[in-house]
Amino acid sequence: MPENKTPASKVLDRVLVLEMVRVTEAAAIAASRLVGRGDEKAADHAAVEAMRKAFDTLYMDGTVVIGEGERDEAPMLFIGEKVGGAPGSGPKIDIALDPLEGTTITAKAGPNALAVLAAAEAGGLLNAPDVYMEKLAVGPGYPEGVIDLNRTPTENVSAVAAAKGVRPDEIIVCVLDRPRHADLIEELREIGCGIHLIPDGDVAGVIAVTDEDTTIDIYMGSGGAPEGVLAAAALRCVGGQIQGRLLFRNEDERSRARKWGIQDLDKIYTLKDLAKGDCIFAATGVTDGSLLSGVKRLKGGRMTTESVVMRASSGTVRWIKGEHRDR
């Protein structure tokens, strides 16, 4: 765990940290009923409604600063939506969320689908527009600056290999399996390093660099900017480095970024730009994956879940196994 240098927040108290898991559990359980059913929107809708309802049981005055749905035309917990059971009186908290990270893999019963959220005091999370972001991440234990988006993939792999004390061809890189990454994959294969291709779920992909059991050293490639902020919140809690640069396909996306107060469209965001101060990260598995086991449905209406909740100020990571009964 990283050295604790973040003062504990009076806003994010211990009770709220653990209560956040109830929210991701509710979303995961709801989405799990539609695993393998081939209906992405229905699965996302179920997760959204369950997450919204669970938020209403918490004593907080929450505001969604990163929501989901705009890009995929899915049901939304929209940016600016108020959540929590104590509007105007509870602690003011910014929320970043993805009720179902991996809608396609849920519909197809693939790996690494999660219900995810991050929470921080107001202003603690980058209000990222729903565009793509180029991302580069490593786990804890490396010198600051070992990765740099201004370098080539070959240069970044070589730098991480040197810091780890291994050859570049011993490095494992996680990349989303997308046509847009064809050149990246070709360059990495020319180096000879291993490539762990994932079909979806780049929040889990980034977090995988923090877990030695995955053997993944680096995350590279582009994915959603909101997911980049969620992953950064997790790294803020457990250590590691991440850099992100927004990618724009047209003027409409550039205008959207300016609307959210982003003036430097070429800025490279570091970990502290994406998530700062005390923050919470919580996730529950929907399907089995590298980070968490998925929801299991047992006899007698029983279900089991596996979740993780992290807090930056304490560097604490709690792995939580739950048993639930269908109501």
Rosetta blueprint (number, residue, H / E / L):
1 M L
2 P L
3 E L
4 N L
5 K L
6 T L
7 P L
8 A L
9 S L
10 K L
11 V L
12 L L
13 D L
14 R H
15 V H
16 L H
17 V H
18 L H
19 E H
20 M H
21 V H
22 R H
23 V H
24 T H
25 E H
26 A H
27 A H
28 A H
29 I H
30 A H
31 A H
32 S H
33 R L
34 L L
35 V L
36 G L
37 R L
38 G L
39 D L
40 E H
41 K H
42 A H
43 A H
44 D H
45 H H
46 A H
47 A H
48 V H
49 E H
50 A H
51 M H
52 R H
53 K H
54 A H
55 F H
56 D L
57 T L
58 L L
59 Y L
60 M L
61 D E
62 G E
63 T E
64 V E
65 V E
66 I E
67 G L
68 E E
69 G L
70 E L
71 R L
72 D L
73 E L
74 A L
75 P L
76 M L
77 L E
78 F L
79 I L
80 G L
81 E L
82 K E
83 V E
84 G L
85 G L
86 A L
87 P L
88 G L
89 S L
90 G L
91 P L
92 K E
93 I E
94 D E
95 I E
96 A E
97 L E
98 D E
99 P E
100 L E
101 E E
102 G L
103 T H
104 T H
105 I H
106 T H
107 A H
108 K L
109 A L
110 G L
111 P L
112 N L
113 A L
114 L E
115 A E
116 V E
117 L E
118 A E
119 A E
120 A E
121 E E
122 A L
123 G L
124 G L
125 L E
126 L L
127 N L
128 A L
129 P L
130 D L
131 V L
132 Y E
133 M E
134 E E
135 K E
136 L E
137 A E
138 V E
139 G L
140 P L
141 G L
142 Y L
143 P L
144 E L
145 G L
146 V L
147 I L
148 D L
149 L L
150 N L
151 R L
152 T L
153 P H
154 T H
155 E H
156 N H
157 V H
158 S H
159 A H
160 V H
161 A H
162 A H
163 A H
164 K H
165 G L
166 V L
167 R L
168 P H
169 D H
170 E H
171 I L
172 I E
173 V E
174 C E
175 V E
176 L E
177 D L
178 R L
179 P H
180 R H
181 H H
182 A H
183 D H
184 L H
185 I H
186 E H
187 E H
188 L H
189 R H
190 E H
191 I H
192 G L
193 C L
194 G E
195 I E
196 H E
197 L E
198 I E
199 P L
200 D L
201 G L
202 D H
203 V H
204 A H
205 G H
206 V H
207 I H
208 A H
209 V H
210 T H
211 D L
212 E H
213 D H
214 T H
215 T L
216 I L
217 D L
218 I E
219 Y E
220 M E
221 G E
222 S E
223 G E
224 G E
225 A H
226 P H
227 E H
228 G H
229 V H
230 L H
231 A H
232 A H
233 A H
234 A H
235 L H
236 R H
237 C H
238 V H
239 G L
240 G L
241 Q E
242 I E
243 Q E
244 G E
245 R E
246 L E
247 L E
248 F L
249 R L
250 N L
251 E H
252 D H
253 E H
254 R H
255 S H
256 R H
257 A H
258 R H
259 K H
260 W L
261 G L
262 I L
263 Q L
264 D L
265 L L
266 D L
267 K L
268 I E
269 Y E
270 T L
271 L H
272 K H
273 D H
274 L H
275 A E
276 K L
277 G L
278 D L
279 C E
280 I E
281 F E
282 A E
283 A E
284 T E
285 G E
286 V L
287 T L
288 D L
289 G L
290 S L
291 L L
292 L L
293 S L
294 G L
295 V L
296 K E
297 R E
298 L L
299 K H
300 G H
301 G H
302 R E
303 M E
304 T E
305 T E
306 E E
307 S E
308 V E
309 V E
310 M E
311 R E
312 A L
313 S L
314 S L
315 G L
316 T E
317 V E
318 R E
319 W E
320 I E
321 K E
322 G E
323 E E
324 H E
325 R E
326 D L
327 R L
